[in-house]
């Protein structure tokens, strides 16, 4: 079983994300189910990253066509928006653009969706495997400017670990 350490707060961001990558690799090593692996990834991030109030995954349903949308998957935090159109909010923008978005102030982001009014900054990492958009990894913080490019690089690595370990055909 995995146990979190109080020493995480003393690590630099690169050290923290190396530790999280190692931990996630262990958590998903013997499991192929993408829902189970996403649940463990969300819990790991929620309990390991400071100053966050939500961590979770949205899965793409219906493709990138007009009927496509992001549907809530495993998460940690307050109840969340269940469906997000690809032309709405930070999650929809990251999915549509297929690029990580670091948003220092979500209230200044056009079309932001306020699932939790306590959230002030957000980072969204598109989960792309073999050219196919699977969904997004979404993390919110009550602190303005909480996320930066070190977070983006670390979370992109964690997303890649999650995707590589999971049987993504189960999501089709």
Secondary structure per residue as TSV (DSSP state, phi and psi in degrees):
chain	resnum	aa	ss	phi	psi
A	1	X	-	360.0	150.6
A	2	X	-	-90.7	137.2
A	3	X	-	-130.2	129.8
A	4	X	-	-81.7	148.8
A	5	X	-	-109.2	147.5
A	6	X	G	-71.9	-13.3
A	7	X	G	-76.9	-7.0
A	8	X	G	-57.9	-34.9
A	9	X	G	-68.0	-16.6
A	10	X	G	-92.4	-4.6
A	11	X	S	-83.3	149.7
A	12	X	-	-70.0	164.6
A	13	X	H	-59.1	-46.1
A	14	X	H	-60.0	-39.1
A	15	X	H	-66.0	-42.0
A	16	X	H	-61.3	-46.4
A	17	X	H	-70.6	-30.1
A	18	X	H	-63.6	-44.4
A	19	X	H	-61.9	-44.8
A	20	X	H	-65.3	-37.1
A	21	X	H	-63.3	-43.1
A	22	X	H	-64.1	-42.9
A	23	X	H	-65.1	-44.6
A	24	X	H	-65.1	-39.0
A	25	X	H	-57.6	-42.3
A	26	X	H	-67.6	-43.2
A	27	X	H	-61.8	-35.0
A	28	X	H	-101.9	1.4
A	29	X	T	-59.0	-36.6
A	30	X	T	-111.3	17.0
A	31	X	-	-129.9	138.3
A	32	X	-	-112.0	-10.4
A	33	X	-	-72.8	123.0
A	34	X	H	-66.8	-29.0
A	35	X	H	-70.9	-47.4
A	36	X	H	-61.9	-43.6
A	37	X	H	-66.7	-38.0
A	38	X	H	-66.3	-36.1
A	39	X	H	-63.3	-45.5
A	40	X	H	-67.2	-37.3
A	41	X	H	-63.6	-44.3
A	42	X	H	-62.0	-43.6
A	43	X	H	-64.7	-43.3
A	44	X	H	-58.4	-47.6
A	45	X	H	-67.4	-44.5
A	46	X	H	-60.1	-38.6
A	47	X	H	-93.2	-3.3
A	48	X	H	-111.8	-29.2
A	49	X	S	-91.5	136.9
A	50	X	T	-80.9	155.5
A	51	X	T	55.2	43.1
A	52	X	-	-124.1	152.1
A	53	X	S	-123.8	0.8
A	54	X	E	-161.4	138.3
A	55	X	E	-146.8	129.6
A	56	X	E	-174.1	-176.4
A	57	X	E	-123.9	139.3
A	58	X	E	-114.0	136.2
A	59	X	E	-104.0	141.0
A	60	X	E	-75.1	131.2
A	61	X	E	-125.3	135.1
A	62	X	S	86.2	2.3
A	63	X	T	75.8	-171.9
A	64	X	T	-88.0	5.9
A	65	X	S	-70.6	-176.4
A	66	X	T	-62.1	-26.5
A	67	X	T	-87.8	-2.6
A	68	X	-	-70.6	146.9
A	69	X	E	-155.7	159.7
A	70	X	E	-93.3	131.3
A	71	X	E	-116.9	134.7
A	72	X	E	-54.5	131.9
A	73	X	E	-115.2	-156.6
A	74	X	E	-61.0	141.3
A	75	X	E	-155.2	169.9
A	76	X	E	-130.7	134.5
A	77	X	E	130.5	-166.6
A	78	X	S	-68.3	160.3
A	79	X	-	-51.1	147.4
A	80	X	-	-124.8	169.5
A	81	X	-	-61.1	134.6
A	82	X	S	-84.5	-41.3
A	83	X	E	-128.4	135.3
A	84	X	E	-128.3	121.9
A	85	X	E	-67.6	151.7
A	86	X	T	-69.8	-10.2
A	87	X	T	-106.5	18.3
A	88	X	S	-127.2	140.2
A	89	X	H	66.1	-179.0
A	90	X	H	-68.1	-40.6
A	91	X	H	-62.8	-47.1
A	92	X	H	-62.5	-40.1
A	93	X	H	-65.9	-44.4
A	94	X	H	-63.0	-40.4
A	95	X	H	-66.1	-47.2
A	96	X	H	-64.2	-42.0
A	97	X	H	-80.0	-18.5
A	98	X	T	58.4	42.5
A	99	X	S	-144.5	150.2
A	100	X	-	-68.1	133.1
A	101	X	E	-114.9	124.6
A	102	X	E	-106.6	115.7
A	103	X	E	-117.0	105.8
A	104	X	S	-67.0	-29.7
A	105	X	-	-140.3	101.6
A	106	X	G	-64.9	-24.2
A	107	X	G	-70.9	-17.9
A	108	X	G	-95.5	-1.5
A	109	X	S	-86.9	123.1
A	110	X	T	-59.6	127.5
A	111	X	T	79.5	12.8
A	112	X	-	-55.2	139.3
A	113	X	-	-104.1	119.0
A	114	X	-	-92.8	82.8
A	115	X	S	-69.3	-38.8
A	116	X	S	-129.5	115.1
A	117	X	T	-64.2	-14.4
A	118	X	T	-77.5	-15.5
A	119	X	-	-74.9	131.9
A	120	X	-	-120.8	-24.9
A	121	X	E	-136.9	161.8
A	122	X	E	-155.1	149.4
A	123	X	E	-131.7	134.8
A	124	X	E	-130.6	124.8
A	125	X	E	-111.5	119.3
A	126	X	E	-68.1	138.7
A	127	X	E	-100.2	104.8
A	128	X	E	-120.3	126.9
A	129	X	E	-128.5	121.9
A	130	X	T	50.9	44.0
A	131	X	T	80.2	-4.9
A	132	X	E	-102.0	125.9
A	133	X	E	-74.2	120.1
A	134	X	E	-93.0	-36.9
A	135	X	E	167.1	-153.3
A	136	X	E	-139.3	150.4
A	137	X	E	-100.4	123.9
A	138	X	E	-122.8	130.0
A	139	X	E	-133.8	131.7
A	140	X	E	-115.9	154.7
A	141	X	E	-138.1	146.3
A	142	X	S	-77.7	-10.4
A	143	X	S	-95.4	127.5
A	144	X	T	-59.9	139.7
A	145	X	T	66.5	25.1
A	146	X	-	-65.2	-33.5
A	147	X	-	-106.6	151.0
A	148	X	-	-143.3	-170.6
A	149	X	H	-67.9	-26.8
A	150	X	H	-66.0	-40.1
A	151	X	H	-63.8	-43.1
A	152	X	H	-58.8	-48.6
A	153	X	H	-62.7	-43.4
A	154	X	H	-65.3	-43.6
A	155	X	H	-71.7	-32.8
A	156	X	H	-63.0	-40.1
A	157	X	H	-64.0	-43.3
A	158	X	H	-64.6	-39.2
A	159	X	H	-60.9	-40.0
A	160	X	H	-65.6	-38.8
A	161	X	H	-63.6	-45.7
A	162	X	H	-58.8	-47.5
A	163	X	H	-66.8	-42.5
A	164	X	H	-63.9	-30.7
A	165	X	H	-84.1	-15.2
A	166	X	S	-103.3	146.5
A	167	X	-	-82.3	95.4
A	168	X	G	-75.0	-14.8
A	169	X	G	-64.0	-22.1
A	170	X	G	-67.1	-16.7
A	171	X	G	-92.2	-7.0
A	172	X	-	-73.3	360.0
